[in-house]
Amino acid sequence: MSAPDAVGRPTARTAETAFRAAGRRVAVIGTALAAACLAAGAASGGRALAGAAWGAGAGLVLTVITAVALLVPWQRFPLMAPAGVMLSFAAKIAVMVAVVLLAGPHRAGFSRPWFLVSLALILIVVTIVEVVALARGRALTVESQGEAGPAPPRPANVR
């Protein structure tokens, strides 16, 4: 919900403001989770640290891609906005392919459960934060007839 104005009603936020706020939240939460996963892996040491480092690193890169996609002012480039979503998706796929290819030869050196849990935790929480921030960022506002003036006349052929 948006912040209330002087009268107590919520003010309408622009889409740009809502997306920028969501981008900042995603970046902060994703970075904090990556640091927490890395710290937990370091506390366990050995292969757990290596697994957490791979998972937290991949999660952090995916978080950065999401945050950048949310922070770009797409209203300035309306024809590129649909392409931006697809570029973000393609970049995430490329990151996951790179992680599989790069981590494959080293998989004996790290704990797979630590890798999967770190990566899954970051992806799930960041996705939830993104969805909730975007859902709360744009509130539907309806004006009553008294505030908006009389309703426009309806055409005769509309039921």
Secondary structure, DSSP 8 states (H G I E B T S, - for coil): ---B-TTSSB----HHHHHHHHHHHHHHHHHHHHHHHHHHHHHH-THHHHHHHHHHHHHHHHHHHHHHHHHS-GGGSTTTHHHHHHHHHHHHHHHHHHHHHHHGGGGGGS-HHHHHHHHHHHHHHHHHHHHHHHHHHS------HHHH-S-----TT--
